[in-house]
Amino acid sequence: MFAVVRTGGKQYRVAAGDKIAVEKLAGEAGDKITLGEVLLAGEDGRLADAGAVKVAAEIIAQDRTEKVIVFKKRRRHNYRRRNGHRQAMTLLRILSVGA
């Protein structure tokens, strides 16, 4: 069975055993959580009632993504700014998708 869940403003298609990286969620490594907003669920080409489906997950780690370099430059104005950013993320292992 698969489900489409929304967390952190993004949507993810998940099934049991999948590992996904999502926006930072509260909790420590090893904690069990339930992903609340299930948008769509199905199995073998049939759609199921998404309201009755629960998605259980386990937090693998709290980490940060790769660094993104932000470089701004204005020609002929001696203006250069270099900045870096690493977004916080949570690694999840999907334990079960079902009623």
Backbone as CSV, one residue per row, in Angstrom:
resi,resn,N_x,N_y,N_z,CA_x,CA_y,CA_z,C_x,C_y,C_z
1,MET,0.840,-1.173,0.000,0.000,0.000,0.000,0.888,1.239,0.000
2,PHE,0.442,2.282,-0.693,1.186,3.523,-0.725,0.277,4.653,-0.256
3,ALA,0.897,5.770,0.104,0.149,6.948,0.505,0.909,8.183,0.060
4,VAL,0.183,9.261,-0.166,0.786,10.562,-0.438,0.506,11.417,0.797
5,VAL,1.584,11.852,1.464,1.447,12.642,2.680,2.036,14.026,2.461
6,ARG,1.531,14.985,3.225,2.051,16.347,3.158,2.691,16.684,4.507
7,THR,3.938,17.116,4.464,4.631,17.581,5.661,5.652,18.626,5.243
8,GLY,5.740,19.680,6.001,6.686,20.744,5.692,6.381,21.474,4.402
9,GLY,5.113,21.469,3.978,4.737,22.166,2.761,5.039,21.405,1.484
10,LYS,5.504,20.173,1.607,5.810,19.355,0.429,5.029,18.053,0.509
11,GLN,4.877,17.400,-0.639,4.159,16.139,-0.685,5.117,15.011,-1.029
12,TYR,4.922,13.846,-0.389,5.798,12.693,-0.585,4.948,11.456,-0.799
13,ARG,5.359,10.626,-1.766,4.710,9.333,-1.973,5.511,8.317,-1.180
14,VAL,4.869,7.631,-0.243,5.580,6.730,0.661,4.916,5.356,0.673
15,ALA,5.730,4.366,0.999,5.264,3.002,1.217,6.075,2.451,2.385
16,ALA,5.651,1.346,2.926,6.360,0.747,4.063,7.792,0.399,3.665
17,GLY,8.753,0.793,4.507,10.155,0.513,4.243,10.905,1.637,3.561
18,ASP,10.210,2.654,3.082,10.873,3.782,2.413,11.614,4.650,3.415
19,LYS,12.658,5.314,2.929,13.371,6.322,3.711,13.236,7.650,2.983
20,ILE,12.828,8.691,3.705,12.645,10.006,3.100,13.277,11.067,3.989
21,ALA,13.662,12.171,3.360,14.189,13.332,4.072,13.144,14.437,3.965
22,VAL,12.671,14.921,5.116,11.635,15.944,5.158,12.141,17.151,5.943
23,GLU,11.369,18.245,5.903,11.693,19.415,6.717,11.726,18.998,8.182
24,LYS,12.470,19.713,8.989,12.708,19.335,10.381,11.407,19.131,11.160
25,LEU,11.335,17.981,11.829,10.220,17.645,12.707,10.748,17.515,14.129
26,ALA,9.900,17.771,15.101,10.306,17.663,16.506,10.488,16.199,16.874
27,GLY,11.533,15.908,17.644,11.773,14.546,18.104,13.237,14.176,18.015
28,GLU,13.579,13.093,18.694,14.950,12.589,18.707,15.037,11.335,17.838
29,ALA,16.262,10.926,17.535,16.472,9.702,16.763,15.899,8.515,17.545
30,GLY,15.132,7.686,16.849,14.508,6.530,17.477,13.060,6.758,17.863
31,ASP,12.602,7.997,17.879,11.206,8.284,18.223,10.281,7.835,17.099
32,LYS,9.089,7.404,17.481,8.064,7.015,16.523,7.078,8.175,16.383
33,ILE,6.709,8.507,15.150,5.756,9.577,14.902,4.706,9.098,13.908
34,THR,3.620,9.840,13.831,2.567,9.570,12.853,2.438,10.775,11.951
35,LEU,2.531,10.559,10.658,2.371,11.632,9.694,0.875,11.836,9.488
36,GLY,0.391,13.007,9.871,-1.036,13.221,9.986,-1.781,13.468,8.696
37,GLU,-1.263,14.276,7.810,-2.044,14.717,6.656,-1.835,13.783,5.461
38,VAL,-2.704,12.782,5.349,-2.667,11.838,4.234,-3.603,12.359,3.151
39,LEU,-3.058,12.612,1.975,-3.843,13.186,0.881,-4.456,12.122,-0.018
40,LEU,-3.737,11.018,-0.192,-4.172,9.986,-1.126,-3.597,8.661,-0.657
41,ALA,-4.344,7.597,-0.848,-3.857,6.264,-0.506,-4.367,5.281,-1.539
42,GLY,-3.597,4.218,-1.773,-4.025,3.239,-2.751,-3.208,1.975,-2.678
43,GLU,-3.690,0.976,-3.416,-3.009,-0.314,-3.462,-3.435,-1.038,-4.731
44,ASP,-2.479,-1.511,-5.489,-2.741,-2.278,-6.710,-3.673,-1.552,-7.679
45,GLY,-3.467,-0.263,-7.883,-4.252,0.486,-8.832,-5.607,0.958,-8.325
46,ARG,-5.964,0.597,-7.084,-7.230,1.049,-6.500,-6.941,2.102,-5.446
47,LEU,-7.810,3.093,-5.348,-7.662,4.128,-4.329,-8.425,3.728,-3.079
48,ALA,-7.845,4.063,-1.923,-8.483,3.770,-0.646,-8.925,5.087,-0.008
49,ASP,-9.712,4.983,1.054,-10.157,6.163,1.781,-8.963,6.750,2.539
50,ALA,-8.523,7.941,2.132,-7.326,8.546,2.720,-7.556,8.968,4.164
51,GLY,-8.789,9.237,4.545,-9.071,9.650,5.915,-8.851,8.547,6.931
52,ALA,-8.955,7.289,6.505,-8.804,6.162,7.420,-7.388,5.602,7.447
53,VAL,-6.501,6.144,6.628,-5.140,5.610,6.521,-4.204,6.369,7.453
54,LYS,-3.402,5.621,8.197,-2.391,6.199,9.083,-1.011,5.826,8.556
55,VAL,-0.078,6.766,8.642,1.297,6.522,8.216,2.188,6.644,9.441
56,ALA,2.802,5.533,9.854,3.691,5.516,11.008,5.140,5.553,10.525
57,ALA,5.949,6.361,11.192,7.344,6.511,10.786,8.239,6.563,12.022
58,GLU,9.512,6.299,11.796,10.521,6.369,12.856,11.580,7.368,12.426
59,ILE,12.000,8.211,13.360,13.042,9.188,13.063,14.388,8.480,13.087
60,ILE,15.103,8.527,11.965,16.442,7.935,11.889,17.471,8.916,12.432
61,ALA,17.399,10.178,11.966,18.382,11.178,12.384,17.851,12.579,12.129
62,GLN,18.367,13.516,12.904,18.157,14.941,12.652,19.457,15.437,12.029
63,ASP,19.379,16.026,10.861,20.591,16.380,10.128,20.362,17.685,9.389
64,ARG,21.338,18.064,8.580,21.206,19.245,7.733,21.593,18.861,6.318
65,THR,20.996,19.549,5.351,21.262,19.244,3.951,22.622,19.782,3.535
66,GLU,22.973,19.545,2.276,24.229,20.073,1.761,24.183,21.590,1.709
67,LYS,25.355,22.207,1.778,25.427,23.661,1.781,25.093,24.219,0.406
68,VAL,24.283,25.270,0.418,23.934,26.003,-0.789,24.612,27.361,-0.692
69,ILE,25.377,27.730,-1.718,26.070,29.003,-1.741,25.175,30.052,-2.409
70,VAL,24.968,31.169,-1.724,24.195,32.283,-2.261,25.195,33.379,-2.592
71,PHE,25.320,33.712,-3.877,26.289,34.719,-4.314,25.559,35.814,-5.070
72,LYS,25.697,37.030,-4.575,25.063,38.182,-5.213,26.155,39.092,-5.757
73,LYS,25.918,39.622,-6.949,26.901,40.520,-7.552,26.171,41.528,-8.419
74,ARG,26.596,42.778,-8.324,26.103,43.821,-9.214,27.284,44.336,-10.017
75,ARG,27.160,44.223,-11.307,28.267,44.615,-12.177,28.595,46.097,-12.012
76,ARG,29.877,46.376,-12.041,30.408,47.742,-12.054,30.036,48.565,-10.820
77,HIS,29.657,47.930,-9.733,29.332,48.666,-8.510,30.156,48.187,-7.324
78,ASN,31.140,47.338,-7.568,31.988,46.790,-6.508,31.134,46.179,-5.384
79,TYR,30.100,45.423,-5.776,29.180,44.823,-4.814,29.195,43.315,-4.993
80,ARG,29.692,42.612,-3.982,29.708,41.155,-3.990,29.387,40.664,-2.583
81,ARG,28.449,39.736,-2.474,28.088,39.147,-1.191,28.051,37.631,-1.364
82,ARG,28.706,36.935,-0.458,28.730,35.468,-0.497,28.178,34.976,0.824
83,ASN,27.206,34.098,0.734,26.574,33.576,1.936,26.271,32.099,1.716
84,GLY,26.263,31.318,2.774,25.939,29.902,2.680,24.735,29.572,3.545
85,HIS,24.062,28.475,3.199,22.882,28.067,3.959,22.778,26.548,3.966
86,ARG,22.487,25.994,5.144,22.208,24.561,5.273,20.860,24.404,5.954
87,GLN,19.916,23.788,5.257,18.561,23.622,5.770,18.508,22.426,6.712
88,ALA,17.793,22.574,7.832,17.604,21.469,8.780,16.608,20.472,8.195
89,MET,16.891,19.171,8.372,15.996,18.139,7.851,15.935,16.974,8.826
90,THR,14.941,16.148,8.643,14.759,14.945,9.444,14.701,13.750,8.506
91,LEU,15.475,12.722,8.794,15.436,11.482,8.013,14.422,10.542,8.656
92,LEU,13.480,10.049,7.856,12.417,9.175,8.356,12.462,7.817,7.670
93,ARG,12.132,6.784,8.427,11.905,5.446,7.866,10.415,5.163,8.062
94,ILE,9.722,4.874,6.983,8.292,4.600,7.036,8.100,3.170,7.541
95,LEU,7.406,3.032,8.656,7.188,1.714,9.261,5.968,1.023,8.683
96,SER,4.858,1.749,8.590,3.641,1.127,8.089,2.731,2.158,7.450
97,VAL,1.970,1.694,6.468,0.960,2.513,5.818,-0.299,1.662,5.817
98,GLY,-1.300,2.074,6.562,-2.525,1.291,6.620,-3.543,1.879,7.579
99,ALA,-4.645,1.171,7.694,-5.752,1.656,8.533,-5.443,1.512,10.009
